């Protein structure tokens, strides 16, 4: 076979392969209802097992210092400071008219920032001009909520001294979303501190004793059995239904406008809907953003649905 025929054959094979991938992707999207990227991401997750939990339970690694991963760049300088030993990252707002986002990351209270957290924060800082404040709060299994919560209150108090509360948005995902709601509930009871202007809660873990077992077969990431053990560890010697760890049971009265993001294929979905209903009953201006067949913390996923949600959150940051 001469060179020209060989090249033609290779080119035809390549074209057919690309065409097959496109058709297969469209087929997945039409049949499954999710983008091919979302389908792949959902099936790349490793669901924790009780064996994983037992192995990790004794992990006393010092997680108090982390670095921003290579490949993630912020358009403005990232500074660091500490509050009571807690590492805090801060990116200044573009100007004094822009909001300050206090972002509390998820990770079931034992995992630190992921690259998806950093990429999302860098994206919002660039597209909206907002400031970002990201605390590396104390984590399991060295610490519990009793160690982390006072430091978060201290951080918020400092932010309020520097910025008007009307500029502050508290945002969090998963465990960080639950932490954000619990923080707001505590601020509501504290006369010396004002509430933030808004809450943005992405797949928040609002009940560490909860999780809908009927949705477990659809959730490729979260494991209810493991989470209930981890939640009990985070609560330590306090009741796991105390609002400081399970804000679903807390007082929603007087909370700021809130946006809740959830997928229908995550075990937290039912608890998040309950949170929304409880907020509405308390007179809170709350919006529930639901994406069919999407999983846990889908707004941070590298797929069209995630990109769309991140854009929606950027609009919330800009416009409330």
N, C-alpha and C positions, 0 to 999 in steps of 0.2 A: 504494500500500500504506500503510495507516494505521500509526501508531506502535506500537500494541499488536501487530499482526501481525509487524512488523519485529523487535520485541524478542523475540517468541516464536521467530521463525526463527533469530535470533542465538543465543538460549539453546539451542535444539535442536542447532544446529551445534556449539556449544561442548561440549554433553553428548556428542554423537557423537564429537567429536575426542578428548575425555578417555577415552571408552570404547575408542576405537581404540588410543590410547597404552597403556592398561592391558592390553588383549588382546595387543597386539604385544609388550609387555614380558614378559608371562607366557609368550608363545610362545618368545621368546628364552631365557628362563630354563629352560623345559622342554626345548627342542631343544638349546641350546648348553651347558646345565649351569652357566652363570654368571648372576649377576644382570644385569639390563639395564645398571645403572651400571658394573659391572665390564667388560662388553662394550664400552661406550662409552670408558671410561678406557683400556683396552688399545689401542684403535684411535686414541686421541688422541696417543699417544707418537710422537715423532720418532726414528727409528732412525738413529744416527750412520753416516756413510759415510766411506770413506777420503779423500774430498775434504774433508769436514768436519775430519777429523784433520789433514790437511796444512795446512789454513788455520789451525787452532788451535795447531799445534805450536810456532809461534814466539811465542805469546802470553806475554809477560813481565809482564803486568799485576800490580800489587801487590794481593794478595788478603788481606793480613794484618789488615785491619780491615773488619768487616761489622756490620750492624745488624739487629735483629729486625724483620721486616716489619710494616707497619701492619696492624691487624686481628687480630694474634696477641697475646693477653693472658695473662699468668701471674697466678695468684691471690696469689702472694707476690713480693716485690721481686726483680728480676734485677740482680745485681751483676756487675762485670767486674774482672778483674785480668790481669796478664801474667806469663808464665814464659818467660824468654829471648826476649822479643819476641812470643811466641805469645799471642794473645788468648784468654781463657777466660771463658765465661759461667757464672754460678753462681746457682742458686735454692736457698735454704736448705730443709732438711727441715722438715716441720710440727712435729716434736719429735724428741728423741734416740732414740726407738725405731724411727724410720722409716729405710729404706735410703737410700743415696746412689748414684744412677745416674750412672756415667761414660759419657756417650753419645758415641760416635765416628761422625760422620756419613759417609755415602757420597757418591759423585759421581765415581767412577773416578779419584780422587786429583788431579783438576784442577778439579772443580766444587765450589763452596762449599755451605753449608746451603741447602736448598730450603724453601719455606713448609710443605711436608708434614712436614719434620723438626721445625720449630718447633711446628706444631699438635699433633703426636704427643707431643712432650716436655711441652708445656703441659697436654695432657690427662692424661698420667700423673702429673704433679706435682699436679694438682688431685684426681684420683680416688683416688690412693694416699697422698698426703701425702709422697711421697719427695722427696729433694733431687735436683737435676739439676746436673751439671757437664758443660759442652759446650765442648770446645776447638776453636778455629779453627786447626787445625794447618797447617804449611807445605804448599803445593800445587805441582804442576806448573804452568808449566814453569820456574819459577824454582828450584824445590827438588826433592829426591828423598827417598827413605826415609831416607837417611843424615842428612838435616837434621831430619826430623819425628820419627823414632823416639826419639832421646835426649830430646827435649822431652816426649814422652808418658811416658817413664819418670820424668822429673823431676816431672811433674804427679802421677803416681800416687804417687811417694814422698811428695810433700807431702800428698796426701789421706790416706795411711796415717798420717802424723804427726798429723793432725787427727781422724781417725775410725778406729775398729777396722775391720780388713779384713773382719770378719764382716758389717759393714754395707754394704760396697761391692759393687755389681753393675756389671760392665762389659758394655755393650750397644753394638751397632753394626749398621749396615745396609750391604750391598754391600761397597764397598771398606773402609768403616768396620768391617764385620763381620770381614773378613780381618785388618785392623789389630788388632782386639780379640783375636782368637785368637793372632796373633803376639805381642802384648803379654803375654798369659797364659803362653805358652810361655817367653818370656824371663824372666818373673817366677819361673817354676818353677825356673829355673837360678840365680836370684839369692838368696843366703842372707839378705841384709839386708832383703828385702821379702817380705811374706806375700801369698798369692794372694787374689783377691777371693772373695766367697761364691758367686758364680754368674756364668756367661756367658749372655747372650741374643744370639744371632746371627741376624740377619734377612737371608736371601739372601746369605750372606757370599761374597765373592770370595776363595776359598782357594787358587787356583792361577792366577797371572797368565799362565801359558802354556797354560791349559786352556780349558774351555768345550766343551760337547758340540755338535759340528757337526750331529748328527742332529736336534737340537732347534731349530736356527736358524730353520726355517720357521715355528715356533710362537711364537717370541719377537719381539714387535712393538717391542721397546725396545733390547735389547743386540745388538751386532754383534761376533762373535768376532774377526774380522780386526782391527778397530779396537782392541779391548780388548787383544789380544796386543801390539800396538805400544805402546799406552799403558802396559801393564804393564812392558814392557822399559824405557821411559823412567823409570818410577818406580823400578825396580831400579837404574838408573844403571850403575855399573861393577861391581856384584855380580851373581852368578848369579841369573837370574830364578826358579830353583827353590830358592833359599835360603829357609828358613822365615820369615825376617824379612819377605819379600814374598809367599811362597807357603806359608802355614802347613800346607797339606795334607801337605807333606813333613817337617813337624816332629814332635817327640816329644810324644805326647798323654798320656804317663804322668803321673799325679798332678794332672791338670787338675781344676778345680772342676766341680760339676754344671753341665750345659750344655743349653740349649734351642736347637734349630736350626729356623728357619722357612723354608720354600721352597714355590714353586709348581711344578707339573710342566711348565709351559710356559715355563720360563726356561732359558737355556743353562747356567746354573750348577747345575742340578738334580742332574746325575750326580756332579759333584765334591762337592756337599754330602752326598749319600748316602754317597759314599766316606769323607768326613770322619767321618760318624756311625759307620760300620762300624769305622773305624780307632780312634775313641774307645772304642767298646764293647770292642774287642779289648784295649785298654790298661786296661780296668777303670773307665773314666769313667762316671759316672751321667749319661747323655745321653738326651734325648728329641727325636725328630724329628717336627715338625709339618708335614704335607704337605697342600696344598690342590690338588685336581685342576683342571687347565685354568687355573690362575692364573699370572700372570707375575711378573716381578722386583720384589721388595720390595712384594708385594701388601699386607702388613699396614699400610702407610702410605697405601693407596689410599682415596679417598672413595667407598666402596661398602660394602654389607652385609658382604661377606667381610672387608674390611679392618677394619671396625668390630668384628667378632667377634674377629679376631686381636688387635687392640689391647686388647680387654677381657681376652683370655686372657693377654696380656703383663702387664696390670695385676694379674691374679691371681698371676702368677709373682712380680712385684715384692713383692706383699703377703705371699705365703705360701711362696715358693721352689718 
